[in-house]
Structure formats: C-alpha cells, structure tokens
Amino acid sequence: MKLTQKTSNELSETTFRAFIENAHDGIVLYDHNRNIKFASSSVKKLGGYRESELIGRSGLEFIHPDDLENARTLFVGLLDKPGKSTTIFQRLKHKKGHYFWSEALLTNFLHVPEINGIVSNFRDISEKKLAEENARQTKDLLETINRKITGYESMEALMKTKPAQLYADDEHRKQIVAELRKTSVLKGVETLFRKKNGKTFWGVLNVNLLKHEGKDEHFVGTLRYHPRTPN
C-alpha cells in the first residue's frame, strides 16, 4: 500500500491511524531524527515487535550493520524533499534476533501536519533474496564446472562458440545431430570433445531437441566428464 501526498492531506490523525492499521505490509513513521513515532500492527507479524516496544527508539537500531551507511544516506537525502519517495533494500532485525531482508518505500510527509514524518512502507522479501542467492550459487557452480571441463571462462563465452568447434570428431557430431533430429532425445552418448586450449577429453552427453514453430531448433542438455579421459 503506497500512501500519496493527496491522500494524506485529507486524513485526520485518527483516520490515518485506522487506515494504515489494516495494511498488509509493515508501516513505520519516523520523525526527522529517525526516531519511531508509530508502527502499524502488521509490523508485529513481520518483525515480532509491538508498537509499544518501538515508539521512541531509533530506526537505526534495527538495521544490519552492513546496511547502516546506505540507510543513513537515503534517509538524509529525503529530509529536504517534501513528498518525495525512495526505495531501499536492507536487512532488519527480528525480535528473535535474526535478520530478514526487506524492501521499503520511504516517503517524506514531514510537510503534512497530520503525519509530520517519514513513512516507511516495507515488506519481507527474504524468500526472494534466498531464491536469488541460490540462483547465483548455481550459476557460480556451473561456471566453475565449465572452466574445469571446457576451459572457457564463462558460460557466455562457451555459448558464443560454434558447436562444431567443441567436437573433436566432426563426423561423430553430425551423426549425433542426425540421430537427435529423428528421436528428439539422446542419453548417455559418449564422444570426444575439444577444450579451448585444443586438448581433448571424453564426455557423456544427454541432450534434447527443442523445436519451435517458425523458429530455429535448439539443443538443450548436459555434459559430464567421462572417467576414461587421460589425466
């Protein structure tokens, strides 16, 4: 829920409190010194704190040390910009002691008498961050495997290489392609590949042929090192 300047100008203090108490995301109101003036009931669901445990405390108490400098900079940058908003990604401390990733929209309502503060509308994005980190680790693992097997520094560099350059035996490559076009799936195919430095190695190929109407065909699969490759 994003609060706009127009909406806030029309709200009395009582109406404003009732309005944001039902917000699904957490809402915290800071004064110009970052001290907490208000926290919606939804904050307890996200961070474990009741409003009475937050009022008067500095918002900096709950920010991960590695995120403090950026948080200070963005907050100060808003103070002289009435009605302006900025988004910040940071780790917040849960009452139980652990940190969770949050995405917050900070909006300057210091010029609105009924609010007179900086409103933070934030949500928990820990699952999203975890998925991103898992994807990054998987990519790093694939990059490492790729370098060890083929000698190419990145998957992007490998993808730019023509398939014919990767096969040490071009006739066998043609046989594999022909068979794949017949069956669409090949598993456990052993063939000789060529690394970037020219050295060869035996690999086991599992590959699928993907066809799209009106588009080129694509080969998608996996390659693993075969133990019969000499050291």
SULLIN-V249806 format. One record per pair of residues at least 4 apart in sequence whose C-alpha atoms are under 8 Angstrom apart, sorted by the first residue. I is the first residue (numbers start at 0). J is the second residue. Records with the same first field share a line. If there is no record, write none. Layout:
BEGIN
I->J ; J
END
This chain:
BEGIN
0->22 ; 23 ; 24 ; 120
1->104 ; 120
2->6 ; 7
3->7
4->8 ; 82 ; 108
5->9
6->10
7->15 ; 111 ; 113 ; 114
8->111 ; 113
10->14 ; 15 ; 113
11->15 ; 113
12->16 ; 113 ; 114
13->17
14->18
15->19
16->20
17->21
18->22
19->26 ; 39
20->39 ; 40 ; 41
21->39 ; 40 ; 41
22->26 ; 39 ; 41
23->41
24->41 ; 42 ; 120 ; 121 ; 122
25->38 ; 39 ; 40 ; 41 ; 42 ; 45 ; 119 ; 120 ; 121 ; 122
26->38 ; 39 ; 41 ; 42 ; 118 ; 119 ; 120 ; 121
27->35 ; 36 ; 37 ; 38 ; 39 ; 42 ; 118 ; 119 ; 120
28->35 ; 36 ; 37 ; 38 ; 116 ; 117 ; 118 ; 119
29->33 ; 34 ; 35 ; 36 ; 37 ; 58 ; 116 ; 117 ; 118 ; 119
30->34 ; 35 ; 36 ; 109 ; 115 ; 116 ; 117
31->78 ; 109 ; 116 ; 117
32->57
33->57 ; 58 ; 59
34->54 ; 55 ; 56 ; 57 ; 58
35->53 ; 54 ; 55 ; 56 ; 57 ; 58
36->54 ; 55
37->50 ; 53 ; 54
38->42 ; 49 ; 50 ; 53 ; 54
39->43 ; 50
40->44 ; 49 ; 50
41->45
42->46 ; 47 ; 48 ; 49 ; 50
43->47 ; 48 ; 49 ; 50
44->48
45->93 ; 122 ; 123
46->91 ; 92 ; 93 ; 94
47->93 ; 94 ; 95
48->52 ; 53 ; 93 ; 94
49->53
50->54
56->60
58->62
59->67
61->91 ; 92 ; 93
62->66 ; 67 ; 89 ; 90 ; 91 ; 92
63->67 ; 89 ; 90 ; 91 ; 92 ; 98
66->70 ; 89 ; 90
67->71
68->72
69->73
70->74 ; 87 ; 89
71->75
72->76
73->77 ; 85 ; 87
74->78 ; 105
76->80
77->81 ; 83 ; 84 ; 85 ; 106 ; 107
78->107 ; 109
80->107
81->107 ; 108 ; 109 ; 110
82->106 ; 107 ; 108 ; 110
83->106 ; 107
84->104 ; 105 ; 106 ; 107
85->104 ; 105 ; 106
86->102 ; 103 ; 104 ; 105
87->102 ; 103 ; 104 ; 105
88->100 ; 101 ; 102 ; 103
89->100 ; 101 ; 102
90->98 ; 99 ; 100 ; 101
91->98 ; 99 ; 100 ; 101
92->96 ; 97 ; 98 ; 99
93->97 ; 98 ; 99
99->123 ; 124 ; 125
100->123 ; 124 ; 125 ; 128
101->121 ; 122 ; 123 ; 124 ; 125
102->121 ; 122 ; 123 ; 124
103->119 ; 120 ; 121 ; 122
104->118 ; 119 ; 120 ; 121
105->117 ; 118 ; 119 ; 120
106->117 ; 118 ; 119
107->116 ; 117 ; 118
108->114 ; 115 ; 116 ; 117 ; 118
109->114 ; 115 ; 116 ; 117
110->115 ; 116
111->115 ; 116
124->128
125->129
126->130
127->131
128->132
129->133
130->134
131->135
132->136
133->137
134->138
135->139
136->140
137->141
138->142
139->143
140->144
141->145 ; 154
142->146 ; 152 ; 153 ; 154
143->147
144->148
145->149 ; 150 ; 151 ; 152 ; 153 ; 154
146->150 ; 151 ; 152 ; 153
148->194 ; 224
149->193 ; 194 ; 195
150->194 ; 195 ; 196
151->156 ; 157 ; 194 ; 195
152->156 ; 157
153->157
154->158
155->159
156->160
160->164 ; 165
161->165
162->166
163->169 ; 172
164->193
165->192 ; 193 ; 194
166->172 ; 190 ; 191 ; 192 ; 193
167->191 ; 192 ; 193 ; 199
168->172 ; 190 ; 191 ; 192
169->173
170->174
171->175 ; 190
172->176
173->177
174->178
175->179
176->180
177->181
178->182 ; 183
179->183 ; 184 ; 185 ; 207 ; 208
180->208
183->207 ; 208 ; 209
184->205 ; 206 ; 207 ; 208
185->204 ; 205 ; 206 ; 207
186->204 ; 205 ; 206
187->203 ; 204 ; 205
188->203 ; 204 ; 205
189->201 ; 202 ; 203 ; 204 ; 225
190->201 ; 202 ; 203 ; 204
191->199 ; 200 ; 201 ; 202
192->199 ; 200 ; 201 ; 202
193->197 ; 198 ; 199 ; 200
194->198 ; 199 ; 200
200->224 ; 225 ; 228 ; 229
201->224 ; 225 ; 226 ; 227 ; 228
202->222 ; 223 ; 224 ; 225
203->222 ; 223 ; 224 ; 225
204->220 ; 221 ; 222 ; 223
205->220 ; 221 ; 222
206->218 ; 219 ; 220 ; 221
207->218 ; 219 ; 220
208->216 ; 217 ; 218 ; 219
209->216 ; 217 ; 218 ; 219
210->214 ; 215 ; 216 ; 217
211->215 ; 216
224->228
END
